[in-house]
Amino acid sequence: MTLTELLRAVDIVAQAGGTPATCEALARESEALADMVGWASGPIDTSGELLERLASLQEDLQRRHAQTGEAAVVLLHDTLTDLGRAIARHDEDLDAGTAGDDEGEDLS
């Protein structure tokens, strides 16, 4: 499952609900994507839009849980948190690495 597919599926669960099995399957997909973030050769979210989308979905999931008490939604919310953190950390590490490469460089 791609990140875009995951976000669409999570949006459906947040808006219309989903079975515990669906939430758990999406949580596993989210974990798998978080594990693969480090393999990306470049930044994943240079504009910050992806992290904003993840935050918005998390808010929707929180509302869904408050309305329905669906416990599996909490698991999905938490794995999205981990995915967002992995992406942010990856991009920050790349930024720090790039900045470090330029420091002390003699351009004369």
FITORLO-111335 format. One record per residue (C-alpha): residue number from 1; chain; x, y, z. Coordinates in Angstrom, 2 decimals. Example, Ala and Ser with C-alpha at 12.3 -4.5 7.8 and 13.67 -1.06 7.14 Angstrom:
REM FITORLO-111335
[rec 1, "A", [12.30, -4.50, 7.80]] [rec 2, "A", [13.67, -1.06, 7.14]] 
***
This chain:
REM FITORLO-111335
[rec 1, "A", [0.00, 0.00, 0.00]] [rec 2, "A", [1.29, 3.43, -0.89]] [rec 3, "A", [1.18, 6.38, 1.47]] [rec 4, "A", [-1.55, 8.00, -0.62]] [rec 5, "A", [-3.65, 4.83, -0.49]] [rec 6, "A", [-3.18, 4.62, 3.27]] [rec 7, "A", [-4.28, 8.22, 3.78]] [rec 8, "A", [-7.40, 7.67, 1.67]] [rec 9, "A", [-8.30, 4.51, 3.58]] [rec 10, "A", [-7.75, 6.19, 6.94]] [rec 11, "A", [-9.94, 9.09, 5.84]] [rec 12, "A", [-12.75, 6.65, 5.06]] [rec 13, "A", [-12.41, 5.03, 8.49]] [rec 14, "A", [-12.32, 8.43, 10.19]] [rec 15, "A", [-15.45, 9.61, 8.39]] [rec 16, "A", [-17.56, 6.46, 8.09]] [rec 17, "A", [-16.02, 4.05, 10.56]] [rec 18, "A", [-14.39, 0.72, 10.05]] [rec 19, "A", [-14.21, -2.69, 11.58]] [rec 20, "A", [-11.53, -3.44, 14.15]] [rec 21, "A", [-9.90, -5.71, 11.56]] [rec 22, "A", [-9.76, -2.84, 9.05]] [rec 23, "A", [-8.26, -0.47, 11.61]] [rec 24, "A", [-5.68, -3.06, 12.61]] [rec 25, "A", [-4.77, -3.76, 8.96]] [rec 26, "A", [-4.31, -0.04, 8.30]] [rec 27, "A", [-2.26, 0.29, 11.48]] [rec 28, "A", [0.04, -2.49, 10.22]] [rec 29, "A", [0.38, -0.70, 6.88]] [rec 30, "A", [1.21, 2.53, 8.70]] [rec 31, "A", [3.87, 0.74, 10.75]] [rec 32, "A", [5.34, -0.82, 7.60]] [rec 33, "A", [5.57, 2.58, 5.92]] [rec 34, "A", [7.17, 4.10, 9.02]] [rec 35, "A", [9.77, 1.32, 8.93]] [rec 36, "A", [10.56, 2.11, 5.27]] [rec 37, "A", [10.94, 5.88, 5.70]] [rec 38, "A", [14.68, 5.58, 6.26]] [rec 39, "A", [15.10, 4.04, 2.83]] [rec 40, "A", [13.99, 7.22, 1.07]] [rec 41, "A", [16.92, 8.82, -0.71]] [rec 42, "A", [15.56, 12.33, -0.32]] [rec 43, "A", [13.13, 14.35, 1.75]] [rec 44, "A", [9.60, 12.99, 1.91]] [rec 45, "A", [7.65, 16.08, 2.96]] [rec 46, "A", [9.51, 19.22, 1.94]] [rec 47, "A", [6.36, 21.37, 1.99]] [rec 48, "A", [4.99, 20.07, 5.29]] [rec 49, "A", [1.66, 19.24, 3.64]] [rec 50, "A", [1.93, 15.54, 4.41]] [rec 51, "A", [2.47, 16.11, 8.12]] [rec 52, "A", [-0.47, 18.53, 8.12]] [rec 53, "A", [-2.62, 15.86, 6.44]] [rec 54, "A", [-1.56, 13.27, 9.01]] [rec 55, "A", [-2.41, 15.69, 11.84]] [rec 56, "A", [-5.81, 16.38, 10.30]] [rec 57, "A", [-6.54, 12.66, 10.01]] [rec 58, "A", [-5.49, 12.16, 13.61]] [rec 59, "A", [-7.94, 14.85, 14.71]] [rec 60, "A", [-10.67, 13.14, 12.68]] [rec 61, "A", [-9.81, 9.81, 14.32]] [rec 62, "A", [-9.94, 11.42, 17.76]] [rec 63, "A", [-13.42, 12.77, 16.99]] [rec 64, "A", [-14.49, 9.36, 15.70]] [rec 65, "A", [-13.28, 7.70, 18.88]] [rec 66, "A", [-15.03, 10.29, 21.06]] [rec 67, "A", [-18.29, 9.70, 19.21]] [rec 68, "A", [-18.19, 5.92, 18.94]] [rec 69, "A", [-15.68, 4.62, 21.46]] [rec 70, "A", [-14.15, 2.38, 18.78]] [rec 71, "A", [-10.96, 1.14, 20.46]] [rec 72, "A", [-9.24, 0.11, 17.22]] [rec 73, "A", [-9.31, 3.74, 16.08]] [rec 74, "A", [-6.88, 4.57, 18.91]] [rec 75, "A", [-4.36, 2.07, 17.56]] [rec 76, "A", [-4.64, 3.56, 14.09]] [rec 77, "A", [-4.21, 7.07, 15.50]] [rec 78, "A", [-1.07, 6.04, 17.37]] [rec 79, "A", [0.53, 4.38, 14.36]] [rec 80, "A", [-0.11, 7.52, 12.31]] [rec 81, "A", [1.71, 9.45, 15.03]] [rec 82, "A", [4.67, 7.11, 14.66]] [rec 83, "A", [4.59, 7.48, 10.88]] [rec 84, "A", [4.55, 11.27, 11.10]] [rec 85, "A", [7.44, 11.27, 13.56]] [rec 86, "A", [9.46, 8.95, 11.32]] [rec 87, "A", [8.92, 11.21, 8.32]] [rec 88, "A", [9.77, 14.37, 10.26]] [rec 89, "A", [12.89, 12.79, 11.78]] [rec 90, "A", [14.02, 11.52, 8.36]] [rec 91, "A", [13.59, 14.91, 6.73]] [rec 92, "A", [15.27, 16.71, 9.65]] [rec 93, "A", [18.22, 14.31, 9.51]] [rec 94, "A", [18.60, 14.98, 5.79]] [rec 95, "A", [18.43, 18.74, 6.37]] [rec 96, "A", [21.05, 18.50, 9.11]] [rec 97, "A", [23.26, 16.33, 6.92]] [rec 98, "A", [23.00, 18.74, 4.00]] [rec 99, "A", [23.74, 21.73, 6.21]] [rec 100, "A", [26.74, 19.91, 7.64]] [rec 101, "A", [28.08, 19.20, 4.17]] [rec 102, "A", [28.14, 22.90, 3.35]] [rec 103, "A", [29.84, 24.04, 6.53]] [rec 104, "A", [33.51, 24.85, 6.24]] [rec 105, "A", [33.48, 24.33, 2.51]] [rec 106, "A", [36.03, 26.50, 0.70]] [rec 107, "A", [34.29, 28.00, -2.32]] [rec 108, "A", [37.23, 30.10, -3.53]] 
***
